[in-house]
Amino acid sequence: MILSGIEIKNRLNKDIFINPFEDNKLNPNSYNLSLDNKLLVYKNETLDMKCPQGTREIIIPDEGILLEPQRLYLGKTIEYTRTENLVPMLEGRSSIGRLGLFVHITAGFGDVGFSGFWTLEIFCVQPIRIYAGVEICQIYYHDISKPFENYDSGKYQNNKGIQASMLYKDFE
């Protein structure tokens, strides 16, 4: 079952933690999250799953930044979230998708117990200008059957910023 917006608000600071939280971002069954002003891009054109990836940081200026097609940009949400006893899910907003902007390629599924900023895997179909602070995606919550185990991965839990892939740690 997906939680309603009313239930999301009822569970704030109990099972659901969103910081900062603004009432106007609450939807009938989700909450809008906003894009931070930093992006990462990979330095190398060819990536190797077994190796850490070098990245370069880009700051989104006030006038926005033009994203290039066929290039992956990693961003993050302004909001820090923590979820207990529920499964958080992330989706792009329909208005964003209608501009040909993908907010996550595959990582829209969260784990019960996740705590941190959401890293966004941003990809565009055609050139598009984006802006820091835009409500770019939405988080929604599913109930989970019990018993369950909380997410406790050392790779992405309690992150402080944008995180490049750490898949290489699976090979260690």
N, C-alpha and C positions, 0 to 999 in steps of 0.2 A: 504494500500500500504506500502511496506517495502522500506525504504530509501536505496539508493545506497551508496557505499563507498565515491563516489565523493560528494554526497549530505551531508553525515555525516560530511565530512571535511568542506564543505561550511557553515554548520550551527554551527561549533565549536565556542564557546564563544558567541552564540546567543541563540539557543534553546538547544544545546548540550554542556555540559561541562564535560571534561574528564581530570583529573589531577593525574599524569602526562600523557601527550599525546605524542606518538611517531609515526611518519609517517609509519614506517615499520610494525606496528601492524594493519594498516588499510587494510581491505579486500574488495572485490567487493561489499558486502552488509552488512558488520559487522566490528567490531573492537575487537581485541583480548585483554582480560584482564588477568592479571597475579596473581598468588597465593602469598600471603604474607607469612612471615616466622613463623606465629603462628597458632596453631590449638586449638580448645577446644574439650574436650570429657566430656560427662556426668559422674558424679561420681557414680550415682546409676544405677543398671542394670534395675530396674523397674521404669518407669516414670509415674507421675500422672499429667494429664492435668491441674488440679485445683491448682497445687502447683508450686512455683518457683523451678527451677532445679539447683542443685549445679554442677559446672563444674571445670575441671582441665585444666590448660594451658600446651601445649606442644610447645616447640620451635623446628622448623625444622633445624637440623644442616646442615652444608655445604655438608656433605656426603649423605644427604637425610634422609628420615625416611620411614621405612617399615610399611605400613598400613595393618591392619588385616581385613579379611572379617567379615561380620556380625557385624560390629561396625560402628557407626555413628561418623564422625569427622566434626566439624564445622570449616570452614576457612573463609577467607575474601580476597577480591581483594586488590591489592596494590593501584589500581586506585580509586579515589573518583569521583563519577559521579553525575551530576545533569541534569535533563531533564525537559524542559518546552515545552508545546504544542505538545508533542509526547508521545507515550507509549513505554518505554524501555522493552526489552525482553532479557533474558539470556539463552544461551544454551551452553552445553559442546562442545568442539572442537571434530571433528570426530576422530582425531588421539588419543585423550584421551579416547573416548568411545570405540575405538577398542582395548584398553588395559583392558577393563572391569571396568573402573573408571567412576562412576556417579558423576557429579558435583553438580546437584541439584535433590532432590527427587521430590519435587512438586513446589518449589518456583522460577520458572523461569520467572514468569510474574510480571512485574513492574507496577507501577502506574504513570500516568502523574503527574509531579511535584515532583517525588521522588528525594531525595538528600541524598547521603551517600555512604558508602562502601557496596558492595554486600556480604552478608553472604552466603557462599557456604555450601551445605549439601552434604558432600563427603562420598561416600560409594563404596566399591570395591567388585568385584566378587571373586577375588583371591588375595593373597598377592601381593602388588605392592609397589615399592620404588618411592616416590615422592620427589620433590625438590622445595624449595622456589624460586620464580621468574619465574617458568614455565608459559607459556601462556596456561592457563587451560580452559578458556571459552571465549565466544564471546558475545558481546552485539550488538543488532540490534534494529531498531526503526520503529514503525508503526505510520502512521498518525492517528488522532483521530477526530471523528466528533464533531462539536460544536453545542450547548454549552456543556461544561464539567466543572467539579470541580477538582481542584488540590488535590492531596494526602496531608492529613494533620494529619495523625495518630501520636499520641505522642509515640507510641511503638517503631517504627523503623526509623522514619524520623531523618535526621541529625546525624546519629550514628557516633561514633568515633572508633569503633572496632567490633570484632566478637560479634554477639548477639545470645544468646540462646533464645529458645522459650519464648515468653511472653503471650502465650495463656491464662495463669491463670488470666490475667487482664480482660479477657472477662467474667469471672465468678464473678468479684467483683461488 
